[in-house]
């Protein structure tokens, strides 16, 4: 009987919120079993992937780290959706045949490994999944990597019995058959144009469908034309799924997905939280990724001395999102932050984010704020000076903040963020959701759960900012912070004995 280490391939969609947790899962896998992992990336993400991976290994763990090889496909966009990406197909052929592979970014040739037993692949990777099935049949198990909140899975991609839209592609094709309209036009309408219908998914309050689009944000058209219509079918044909969430964060949602998959005898593995360990090595390597890290560290320590614990507001909309069509809204909110003499760090990592010179000058004159293109987020959240996190509500940031015990002020844009905002503010009651910052036709509709209709004026935004910040830095905020303690404890123990993440990932490894 062969004793060769098992082989797993991991391929996340090249958005940091999808890639980062899978990178961290790969590090955990090689520490738990004598296995090899091939982590697929692209030239664009390669350096960040390698840097993030290094954060999970401390001195003495070099042998574990060697079992993960990061292989860049090419400089082409892996989200190419007009047919199978040639670079993926060619690389998968080599991997599946147990041949050597070459990283396009570095030119490094990796020795041959046995064909993989499993691939954990982003549920957005429609064409690569099809390529794997065509080339490898059922000889390799395919597990969908479901990045983001589990709540968000239901309406966008889930079955109709769980409040979802089912197989969107079938509906698009039926409308085309009826009207003769172009595919792209119909797909965009069905996916991104809400109709005012009430959405009811497991364990969330009912919401109007337009509440899933609270910001007028330019989502890429290819999501509607090449990805979203096919995700439901992809979820149905894969052999199982990984949820990046932590079960204590949304237990009813996790249970609902387990039930859905159990109908066809497929496993669902929950594996969050997926963060690098808290260590001097991890912190140092995170700081290496930010040019402003030294300035930020000094600012954090100085602010702790001058303003005290829990005084700082950290602001970040992640690596993609930014109020690009209404940037005046964020500057209006920042005016109130400075009016209230609150120290802050504003991270603006999105490639579409711009900071006007007048804002830079205003912040410089204020003297208690930093504007940073890329910030060491985990370091900031875990620092004792950080009191609140103003965020878009993406699942990675939510996980980091909960694990650090930092409550939220949420400004959601789309994706899983609106559901996280409702869950955090209405159900868990460990944060606030900003309403007046909503924009666009969908964003200005009445909210189902409270009947409130945002006006979206600058004055309304400032009034809400004053109200929320006064609460956050007062007794109401203290209650929310205290309430977060129990959730923080439950989630940070998920990778210990008795935790769902450790249990499920052990089960996955045992079933390879």
C-alpha positions in Angstrom: 0.0 0.0 0.0 1.4 3.4 -1.0 2.5 5.7 1.8 3.2 8.7 -0.5 1.9 11.9 0.9 -1.5 12.9 -0.4 -1.8 15.9 -2.8 -4.3 18.7 -2.7 -4.7 21.5 -5.2 -6.1 24.9 -4.1 -7.2 27.6 -6.5 -8.9 30.7 -5.1 -10.5 33.4 -7.2 -8.1 36.2 -7.5 -9.8 38.6 -5.1 -8.0 38.9 -1.7 -11.1 38.1 0.3 -11.2 34.7 -1.6 -7.5 34.0 -1.8 -6.3 34.9 1.7 -8.4 32.4 3.7 -7.5 29.6 1.4 -3.8 30.4 1.7 -4.2 30.2 5.5 -6.1 26.9 5.2 -3.3 25.4 3.1 -0.9 26.3 5.9 -3.1 24.5 8.5 -3.5 21.4 6.3 0.3 20.7 5.9 0.7 21.1 9.7 -2.1 18.6 10.3 -1.1 15.9 7.9 1.9 14.8 5.8 0.4 16.1 2.6 1.5 18.4 -0.3 -0.5 21.4 -1.5 -0.2 23.1 -4.8 -1.5 26.6 -4.4 -2.4 28.2 -7.8 -2.1 31.9 -8.2 -1.5 34.5 -10.9 1.4 36.8 -11.5 -0.7 39.7 -10.1 -1.3 37.9 -6.7 1.8 35.8 -6.5 3.9 38.0 -4.3 1.1 38.7 -1.9 0.2 35.0 -1.7 3.8 34.1 -0.8 4.0 36.9 1.8 0.7 35.9 3.4 1.7 32.2 3.5 5.0 33.1 5.2 3.0 34.6 8.1 1.7 31.2 9.1 5.1 29.6 9.7 7.4 30.4 12.6 11.1 29.3 12.9 11.2 25.5 13.2 8.3 25.0 10.8 10.3 25.1 7.6 9.6 21.5 6.7 5.8 22.3 6.8 6.3 25.3 4.6 8.2 23.3 2.0 5.1 21.1 1.4 3.3 24.1 -0.2 4.3 25.1 -3.6 2.8 28.4 -5.0 2.5 28.2 -8.7 1.5 31.1 -10.8 -0.6 30.3 -13.8 0.4 33.3 -16.0 -0.1 37.0 -16.3 -3.5 36.5 -17.8 -6.6 37.0 -15.8 -7.8 33.7 -14.3 -11.3 35.0 -14.3 -11.4 34.7 -18.1 -14.8 33.3 -18.8 -15.0 33.0 -22.6 -13.8 29.4 -22.6 -11.3 27.5 -20.6 -8.2 29.6 -19.8 -5.4 27.9 -21.7 -2.9 28.4 -19.0 -5.1 26.7 -16.4 -6.0 23.8 -18.7 -2.3 23.2 -19.6 -1.2 23.4 -16.0 -4.0 21.1 -14.8 -3.1 18.5 -17.4 0.5 18.4 -16.0 -0.8 18.3 -12.4 -3.3 15.6 -13.1 -0.7 13.5 -15.0 1.8 13.8 -12.1 4.2 15.8 -14.1 6.6 18.7 -13.2 5.1 22.2 -13.3 6.7 25.6 -13.8 5.7 28.9 -12.1 5.2 31.6 -14.7 6.1 34.4 -12.3 9.5 33.0 -11.1 10.4 30.4 -13.7 10.8 27.9 -10.9 10.2 24.3 -12.0 8.6 22.1 -9.3 9.3 18.4 -9.3 6.5 16.0 -10.2 4.0 15.1 -7.5 1.5 12.3 -7.6 -1.9 13.2 -9.2 -4.1 15.0 -6.6 -6.8 13.4 -4.6 -8.8 16.6 -4.2 -9.0 20.2 -5.4 -10.4 23.0 -3.4 -11.5 25.6 -5.9 -13.3 28.9 -5.9 -17.0 28.5 -6.6 -16.6 31.4 -9.2 -14.0 29.4 -11.2 -16.6 28.1 -13.6 -14.4 27.2 -16.6 -11.5 25.7 -14.5 -14.1 23.4 -12.7 -15.4 22.3 -16.1 -11.8 21.7 -17.3 -11.1 19.5 -14.3 -14.1 17.4 -14.8 -13.4 17.0 -18.5 -9.7 16.1 -18.0 -9.9 14.1 -14.8 -13.5 12.8 -14.6 -14.3 11.6 -11.1 -10.7 10.6 -10.3 -10.3 13.8 -8.2 -12.8 15.2 -5.7 -13.8 18.8 -6.4 -14.8 20.9 -3.4 -16.3 24.4 -3.8 -14.5 27.1 -1.9 -17.4 29.3 -0.7 -15.7 32.6 0.2 -17.8 35.1 2.2 -20.7 35.0 4.5 -22.8 31.8 4.4 -25.9 34.0 4.6 -25.0 35.6 1.3 -25.0 32.2 -0.5 -28.7 31.6 -0.2 -30.3 34.5 -2.2 -27.6 34.9 -4.7 -26.8 31.3 -5.5 -28.9 29.0 -3.4 -32.0 26.9 -4.1 -35.4 28.5 -4.2 -36.5 26.6 -1.1 -33.8 28.4 0.9 -34.9 31.8 -0.4 -32.5 31.7 -3.4 -32.9 32.3 -7.1 -32.0 28.7 -8.1 -30.5 28.1 -11.5 -30.2 31.6 -12.9 -29.0 30.4 -16.2 -32.2 28.5 -16.8 -34.2 31.6 -16.1 -32.0 33.7 -18.4 -32.4 31.2 -21.2 -36.1 31.1 -20.7 -36.4 34.9 -21.0 -34.2 34.9 -24.1 -36.5 32.2 -25.6 -39.5 34.3 -24.8 -38.2 37.7 -25.9 -35.3 37.2 -28.2 -33.2 39.7 -26.2 -29.4 39.3 -25.9 -27.9 37.1 -23.2 -25.9 39.9 -21.6 -28.8 42.2 -21.3 -31.1 39.6 -19.8 -28.5 38.3 -17.4 -27.7 41.8 -16.1 -31.3 42.5 -15.6 -32.1 39.3 -13.7 -29.0 39.4 -11.5 -28.4 43.1 -10.8 -31.8 44.8 -11.2 -34.0 44.3 -8.1 -37.7 44.2 -8.4 -38.9 45.1 -4.9 -39.5 41.5 -3.9 -39.1 40.3 -0.3 -36.3 37.9 0.2 -36.5 35.4 3.0 -33.4 33.3 3.7 -32.7 31.1 6.8 -32.1 33.0 10.0 -32.0 36.5 8.6 -34.8 39.1 8.9 -36.8 39.5 5.6 -35.2 42.0 3.3 -36.3 43.7 0.0 -34.1 42.5 -2.8 -32.8 46.0 -3.4 -31.3 45.9 0.1 -28.7 43.6 -1.4 -27.4 46.5 -3.4 -27.1 49.4 -1.0 -24.5 51.3 -3.0 -24.3 52.4 -6.6 -21.1 50.6 -7.2 -19.8 49.5 -10.7 -19.8 45.7 -10.4 -17.9 44.1 -13.3 -20.3 43.2 -16.1 -18.6 39.8 -16.5 -20.1 38.7 -13.1 -23.5 38.8 -14.7 -22.5 37.4 -18.1 -19.9 34.8 -17.3 -20.0 33.8 -13.6 -23.2 34.3 -11.7 -25.5 32.4 -14.0 -23.5 29.3 -13.6 -22.6 29.2 -9.9 -25.7 27.4 -8.7 -25.1 24.6 -11.2 -21.4 24.5 -10.2 -22.4 24.1 -6.5 -24.7 21.3 -7.4 -22.1 19.3 -9.3 -19.2 19.6 -7.0 -18.4 16.8 -4.5 -18.7 19.0 -1.4 -18.0 22.4 -0.1 -15.8 24.4 2.2 -17.4 27.4 4.1 -14.8 30.0 5.2 -17.1 31.2 8.0 -16.8 30.3 11.6 -19.8 28.3 12.7 -20.5 30.3 15.9 -20.9 33.4 13.8 -23.8 32.1 11.7 -24.8 28.6 13.0 -28.3 28.5 11.5 -26.9 29.4 8.1 -24.2 26.7 8.3 -26.9 24.2 9.3 -29.1 25.1 6.4 -26.2 24.6 3.9 -25.3 21.2 5.5 -29.0 20.2 5.1 -29.0 21.3 1.5 -25.9 19.3 0.6 -26.9 16.3 2.7 -29.9 15.7 0.4 -27.3 14.5 -2.2 -25.0 12.9 0.3 -22.3 15.5 0.0 -20.2 16.9 2.9 -19.9 20.5 3.9 -16.8 21.5 5.9 -16.7 24.7 7.9 -13.2 26.0 8.4 -13.2 29.5 9.8 -11.6 31.6 11.2 -8.8 31.4 8.8 -6.2 33.9 10.0 -2.4 33.7 10.5 -1.5 32.8 14.1 -0.8 35.7 16.4 2.9 35.7 16.6 5.9 38.1 16.3 6.7 36.5 13.0 3.2 37.0 11.6 3.1 40.6 12.7 6.5 41.4 11.3 5.7 39.9 8.0 2.4 41.7 7.8 4.1 45.0 8.4 6.5 44.2 5.5 3.5 44.4 3.1 2.8 48.1 3.9 5.1 51.0 3.1 3.4 52.9 5.9 3.9 50.2 8.6 6.5 52.0 10.6 4.6 55.2 10.6 1.4 53.4 11.5 3.0 51.4 14.4 4.4 54.6 15.9 1.1 56.3 15.5 -0.7 53.5 17.3 1.7 53.6 20.2 1.6 57.4 20.5 -2.2 57.5 20.3 -2.4 54.9 23.0 -0.4 57.2 25.3 -2.3 60.4 24.4 -5.8 59.2 23.9 -6.0 55.9 25.7 -7.3 52.4 25.0 -10.1 51.8 22.5 -9.9 55.4 21.3 -8.9 54.9 17.6 -11.3 54.4 14.7 -9.9 52.2 11.9 -11.6 52.8 8.5 -11.2 50.4 5.6 -13.4 49.3 2.7 -11.0 46.4 1.7 -8.9 46.0 -1.4 -11.8 46.5 -3.9 -14.6 48.7 -2.6 -14.7 52.5 -2.4 -17.6 55.0 -2.7 -16.4 55.9 -6.1 -19.6 57.6 -7.3 -20.0 59.5 -4.0 -16.6 60.1 -2.4 -18.0 63.2 -0.8 -19.8 60.9 1.6 -16.7 59.5 3.1 -15.2 62.9 3.5 -18.4 64.1 5.2 -18.1 61.2 7.7 -14.4 62.0 8.2 -15.3 65.6 9.0 -17.4 64.4 11.9 -14.7 62.1 13.1 -12.3 65.0 13.3 -15.0 67.3 14.7 -15.3 64.8 17.6 -11.5 64.7 18.0 -11.3 60.9 17.3 -8.0 59.6 16.2 -8.2 57.5 13.0 -6.5 55.5 10.3 -8.1 55.5 6.9 -6.9 52.7 4.6 -7.7 53.2 1.0 -6.4 50.1 -0.8 -8.9 50.0 -3.7 -7.4 50.8 -7.1 -10.3 53.1 -7.7 -9.8 55.1 -4.4 -8.4 58.6 -4.7 -7.8 61.1 -1.9 -8.0 64.8 -2.9 -5.1 67.0 -1.9 -7.4 69.2 0.2 -8.3 66.1 2.3 -4.7 65.2 2.7 -4.0 68.8 3.9 -7.0 68.7 6.3 -5.9 65.4 7.8 -2.3 66.7 8.1 -3.5 69.8 9.9 -5.7 67.7 12.2 -2.7 65.8 13.4 -4.5 62.7 14.7 -5.1 60.8 11.5 -3.3 58.7 8.9 -4.2 58.1 5.3 -2.7 54.8 4.1 -3.0 53.0 0.8 -2.3 49.6 2.3 -2.4 49.0 6.0 -1.3 46.0 8.3 -4.9 45.4 9.2 -4.6 42.6 11.7 -1.8 44.5 13.5 -4.1 47.6 13.8 -7.2 45.6 14.9 -5.2 43.7 17.6 -3.6 46.9 19.0 -5.2 48.0 22.3 -5.7 51.5 21.0 -8.2 50.4 18.4 -11.8 50.9 19.5 -14.0 50.6 16.4 -13.8 49.3 12.9 -15.6 51.3 10.2 -15.8 48.7 7.4 -17.7 47.5 4.3 -18.5 44.3 6.1 -16.6 41.8 3.9 -16.2 38.5 5.6 -12.4 38.6 6.0 -12.5 41.9 7.8 -15.5 40.8 9.9 -13.6 37.7 11.0 -10.4 39.7 11.8 -12.4 42.2 13.8 -14.3 39.7 15.9 -11.2 37.8 16.7 -9.6 41.0 17.8 -12.6 41.9 19.9 -13.3 45.2 18.0 -16.9 46.1 17.3 -18.2 47.5 14.0 -19.6 50.5 12.2 -20.7 49.1 8.8 -21.0 50.7 5.4 -21.9 47.8 3.1 -21.6 47.9 -0.7 -22.7 44.5 -2.0 -21.9 40.8 -2.1 -22.0 39.4 1.4 -21.7 42.8 3.1 -25.4 43.7 3.4 -26.2 40.4 5.1 -23.2 40.8 7.5 -24.3 44.3 8.3 -27.9 43.2 9.2 -26.6 40.2 11.2 -24.0 42.2 13.1 -26.3 45.2 13.9 -29.7 43.6 14.3 -29.1 40.0 15.5 -25.7 39.9 17.2 -25.9 43.5 18.3 -22.2 44.1 18.2 -22.1 47.0 15.8 -24.0 49.7 13.9 -25.0 49.9 10.3 -24.9 53.3 8.5 -28.1 53.9 6.5 -27.8 57.5 5.2 -24.7 56.6 3.2 -26.7 54.4 0.8 -26.7 55.6 -2.8 -28.3 54.9 -6.1 -31.9 53.8 -7.0 -31.7 50.6 -5.0 -30.0 52.1 -2.0 -32.5 54.9 -1.5 -35.5 52.5 -1.1 -37.3 51.9 2.2 -35.7 49.3 4.4 -38.1 46.4 5.1 -37.2 45.7 8.7 -37.6 49.2 10.1 -39.5 51.2 7.4 -36.7 53.8 7.2 -36.0 55.5 3.9 -32.5 57.1 3.7 -32.4 60.6 2.2 -28.6 60.4 1.5 -27.9 64.1 1.9 -24.6 65.3 3.2 -26.3 66.8 6.3 -28.1 63.5 6.9 -24.9 61.6 6.6 -23.2 64.0 9.1 -26.1 63.8 11.5 -26.1 60.0 11.5 -22.3 60.0 11.9 -22.6 62.2 15.0 -25.3 59.9 16.4 -23.5 56.7 15.7 -20.1 57.9 17.0 -21.7 59.3 20.1 -23.3 55.9 20.8 -20.2 54.0 19.9 -17.9 55.9 22.3 -20.6 55.9 25.0 -22.5 53.4 27.2 -24.3 51.8 24.2 -21.0 51.1 22.5 -19.5 49.7 25.7 -22.5 47.2 25.8 -21.8 46.1 22.2 -18.1 45.6 23.0 -19.0 43.5 26.0 -21.5 41.5 24.0 -18.8 40.8 21.5 -16.5 39.1 24.1 -18.5 35.8 24.1 -18.6 35.6 20.3 -14.9 36.4 20.1 -14.2 33.5 22.6 -16.3 31.1 20.7 -14.8 31.9 17.3 -11.2 32.0 18.4 -11.6 28.5 19.9 -12.8 26.9 16.6 -9.4 25.4 15.8 -9.1 23.8 19.2 -10.4 20.5 20.4 -14.2 20.6 20.3 -14.2 23.3 17.7 -16.2 22.8 14.4 -13.3 23.9 12.2 -10.8 21.4 13.6 -13.4 18.7 13.6 -14.5 19.3 10.0 -11.0 19.7 8.5 -9.8 16.6 10.3 -12.8 14.7 8.7 -11.9 16.1 5.2 -8.3 14.9 5.6 -9.3 11.5 6.8 -11.6 11.1 3.8 -8.9 11.9 1.2 
